[in-house]
Amino acid sequence: MQLPEKYRMVFVLREMENRSIDETGDILNITEANVKVRLNRAKIMLRDNLGSYYKNDGVYHFHLMRCDRIVNNVFAKLGL
């Protein structure tokens, strides 16, 4: 909720509702490039915000697709 609305909307549509870039752009009436930029900025803002809750040595650093692969494997093992 702390993200500015234009970034929050893109994040929710793409990451939580699994909408495509095209769908997200159509819903928000913005270009595909703008969807990508806003999503990346939202992730940066979230990472910066959440990073203040953890000490650096307690957080594992993964990047995009590697993180998704790890999360998907964990969910698969949990049967989710």
C-alpha atoms as one frame of an Amber mdcrd trajectory, in Angstrom:
protein
   0.000   0.000   0.000   2.989   2.308   0.350   3.735   2.229  -3.370   2.410
   5.125  -5.423  -0.805   4.012  -7.122   0.546   3.944 -10.693   3.267   1.495
  -9.644   1.060  -0.484  -7.274  -1.555  -1.082  -9.983   1.019  -2.478 -12.414
   2.566  -4.644  -9.692  -0.800  -6.080  -8.623  -1.931  -6.795 -12.174   1.341
  -8.397 -13.285   2.592 -10.166 -10.180  -0.534 -10.971  -8.203  -3.155 -11.413
 -10.924  -0.686 -12.844 -13.465  -1.880 -10.549 -16.237   0.184 -10.266 -19.393
   2.003  -7.098 -20.332  -0.591  -6.501 -23.072  -3.524  -6.960 -20.700  -1.972
  -4.715 -18.068  -1.292  -2.010 -20.630  -4.857  -2.231 -21.963  -6.405  -2.090
 -18.496  -4.317   0.924 -17.454  -4.275   2.519 -20.910  -0.466   2.695 -21.010
   2.164   1.319 -23.399   3.891  -2.035 -22.971   7.168  -0.212 -22.365   5.534
   1.810 -19.615   4.196  -1.375 -17.995   7.731  -2.799 -17.903   9.244   0.403
 -16.525   6.602   0.783 -13.830   6.910  -2.855 -12.785  10.680  -2.585 -12.460
  10.382   0.628 -10.468   7.738  -0.930  -8.213  10.029  -3.881  -7.497  12.912
  -1.547  -6.689  10.726   0.481  -4.330   9.465  -2.677  -2.616  12.973  -4.085
  -2.289  14.228  -0.822  -0.788  11.266  -0.615   1.567  11.470  -4.238   2.693
  15.244  -4.090   2.948  14.980  -1.762   5.907  13.380  -4.605   7.905  16.292
  -7.016   7.491  19.980  -6.954   8.124  21.941  -7.435   4.909  23.589 -10.627
   6.113  20.185 -12.227   6.742  18.826 -11.780   3.223  19.670 -14.023   0.283
  20.224 -12.167  -2.960  18.591 -13.700  -6.014  17.859 -12.062  -9.309  14.544
 -12.195 -11.186  14.252 -15.526 -13.025  16.511 -17.339 -10.553  14.300 -16.179
  -7.698  11.153 -17.246  -9.559  12.656 -20.684 -10.214  13.501 -21.150  -6.536
  10.062 -20.017  -5.371   8.341 -22.296  -7.895  10.425 -25.266  -6.725   9.545
 -24.583  -3.091   5.843 -24.293  -3.943   6.009 -27.533  -5.944   7.550 -29.379
  -3.004   4.848 -27.960  -0.722   2.165 -29.058  -3.196   0.926 -25.522  -3.820
